[in-house]
Amino acid sequence: MHIISEAIYLIALAIWLGSLVAISFIVAPAIFKYANSYKEAGSLVGRILQRFRYLEISCAAILTILTLVNLNASQLYLFRFGLVCLMLFLLCIYGFYINPILSKLRQEIADSDNTNPSKQLFNRLHKISVSLVLLNMLIGIILITLFLATYL
């Protein structure tokens, strides 16, 4: 049973990490490059991120449950559990706090210039959100590395 749960853990982690990478470095840049307007691109990427959040939540739930199921007193498992909790915490910040604010601000700043306070707030929050997503990617890479180091 342990091997099956570890395989599911690795698959969930790979799906989450791979999806973050694909959306951040392939999908979003392509949409912003080829969309008719910046407003249209932002709206489309925002909708994709809203739907992607369900996949992230599913993967986070699987990782959390499987980490708890397989949790033992070893420092490695406790460290992995801490990293999974940190990923979940970061997801909650950018997925449920920052991104909904960005969606509302996106409506306000449609055609405004950089002096608009809402646009400045949007830019700051967007940088924070991107940083948190990148941090989650880094943690995902660390978790995969730890996983592989355990079994190779």
C-alpha positions as CSV (number, residue, x, y, z in Angstrom):
1,M,0.0,0.0,0.0
2,H,2.9,2.3,0.8
3,I,4.3,2.1,-2.8
4,I,0.9,2.9,-4.3
5,S,0.3,5.9,-2.1
6,E,3.8,7.2,-2.8
7,A,3.2,6.7,-6.6
8,I,-0.1,8.7,-6.3
9,Y,1.8,11.3,-4.3
10,L,4.4,11.7,-7.0
11,I,1.8,11.9,-9.8
12,A,-0.2,14.6,-7.9
13,L,3.0,16.6,-7.3
14,A,4.1,16.2,-10.9
15,I,0.7,17.3,-12.2
16,W,0.6,20.4,-9.9
17,L,4.2,21.4,-10.6
18,G,3.9,20.7,-14.3
19,S,0.7,22.6,-14.6
20,L,2.2,25.6,-12.8
21,V,5.1,25.6,-15.2
22,A,3.0,25.2,-18.3
23,I,0.6,28.0,-17.4
24,S,3.3,30.3,-16.2
25,F,5.8,29.9,-19.0
26,I,3.8,28.7,-22.0
27,V,0.1,29.4,-21.8
28,A,0.0,32.9,-20.3
29,P,2.9,34.3,-22.4
30,A,1.3,32.9,-25.6
31,I,-2.1,34.4,-24.7
32,F,-0.6,37.8,-24.0
33,K,1.4,37.6,-27.3
34,Y,-1.5,36.6,-29.6
35,A,-4.6,38.1,-28.0
36,N,-6.2,41.1,-29.6
37,S,-5.7,43.3,-26.5
38,Y,-4.1,43.3,-23.2
39,K,-7.5,43.5,-21.5
40,E,-8.7,40.4,-23.4
41,A,-5.5,38.5,-22.6
42,G,-5.7,39.4,-18.9
43,S,-9.3,38.3,-18.7
44,L,-8.6,35.0,-20.5
45,V,-5.6,34.2,-18.3
46,G,-7.6,35.1,-15.2
47,R,-10.4,32.7,-16.2
48,I,-7.8,29.9,-16.8
49,L,-6.3,30.5,-13.4
50,Q,-9.7,30.4,-11.7
51,R,-10.3,27.0,-13.3
52,F,-6.8,25.8,-12.6
53,R,-7.3,26.6,-8.9
54,Y,-9.6,23.5,-8.7
55,L,-6.7,21.3,-10.0
56,E,-4.3,22.9,-7.5
57,I,-6.7,22.3,-4.7
58,S,-7.2,18.7,-5.7
59,C,-3.5,18.0,-5.9
60,A,-2.9,19.8,-2.6
61,A,-5.5,17.7,-0.9
62,I,-4.0,14.5,-2.3
63,L,-0.5,15.5,-1.2
64,T,-1.7,16.5,2.3
65,I,-3.7,13.3,2.8
66,L,-1.1,11.0,1.5
67,T,1.7,12.8,3.5
68,L,-0.4,12.4,6.6
69,V,-1.2,8.7,5.8
70,N,2.5,7.9,5.3
71,L,3.7,10.2,8.0
72,N,6.3,8.7,10.4
73,A,8.7,10.1,12.8
74,S,11.5,10.5,10.4
75,Q,12.8,14.0,9.8
76,L,12.4,13.5,6.0
77,Y,8.7,12.9,6.2
78,L,8.2,15.7,8.7
79,F,10.1,18.0,6.3
80,R,8.1,16.9,3.4
81,F,4.9,17.4,5.4
82,G,6.0,20.9,6.2
83,L,6.8,21.7,2.6
84,V,3.4,20.4,1.5
85,C,1.7,22.6,4.1
86,L,3.7,25.6,2.9
87,M,2.6,24.9,-0.7
88,L,-1.0,24.7,0.5
89,F,-0.6,27.9,2.5
90,L,0.9,29.8,-0.5
91,L,-1.9,28.5,-2.7
92,C,-4.5,29.8,-0.3
93,I,-2.8,33.3,-0.3
94,Y,-2.5,33.7,-4.1
95,G,-5.5,31.6,-5.1
96,F,-8.1,32.7,-2.6
97,Y,-6.9,36.1,-1.5
98,I,-4.7,37.9,-4.1
99,N,-6.2,36.5,-7.4
100,P,-9.8,37.4,-6.6
101,I,-8.6,41.0,-5.8
102,L,-6.7,41.0,-9.1
103,S,-9.8,39.9,-11.0
104,K,-11.8,42.8,-9.5
105,L,-9.0,45.3,-10.2
106,R,-8.7,44.1,-13.8
107,Q,-12.2,45.4,-14.4
108,E,-11.3,48.9,-13.0
109,I,-8.0,49.3,-14.9
110,A,-9.1,48.2,-18.3
111,D,-7.7,51.2,-20.2
112,S,-6.0,53.2,-17.5
113,D,-2.4,54.5,-17.4
114,N,0.2,53.6,-14.8
115,T,-0.7,56.6,-12.6
116,N,-4.0,55.1,-11.7
117,P,-3.8,53.9,-8.0
118,S,-5.8,50.8,-8.9
119,K,-3.3,49.9,-11.7
120,Q,-0.4,50.4,-9.3
121,L,-2.1,48.2,-6.7
122,F,-2.8,45.6,-9.4
123,N,0.9,45.6,-10.5
124,R,2.1,45.2,-6.9
125,L,-0.3,42.4,-6.2
126,H,0.4,40.7,-9.5
127,K,4.2,40.7,-8.7
128,I,3.4,39.2,-5.3
129,S,1.2,36.5,-6.8
130,V,3.8,35.6,-9.4
131,S,6.5,35.4,-6.7
132,L,4.3,33.1,-4.6
133,V,3.6,30.8,-7.6
134,L,7.4,30.7,-8.4
135,L,8.0,29.8,-4.7
136,N,5.5,27.0,-5.0
137,M,7.3,25.8,-8.1
138,L,10.6,25.8,-6.2
139,I,9.1,23.9,-3.3
140,G,7.6,21.4,-5.8
141,I,11.0,20.8,-7.3
142,I,12.5,20.3,-3.8
143,L,9.7,17.8,-3.0
144,I,10.3,15.8,-6.2
145,T,14.1,15.9,-5.5
146,L,13.5,14.6,-2.0
147,F,11.2,12.0,-3.2
148,L,13.7,10.8,-5.8
149,A,16.6,10.9,-3.4
150,T,14.6,8.6,-1.1
151,Y,14.0,5.9,-3.8
152,L,17.1,6.1,-6.0
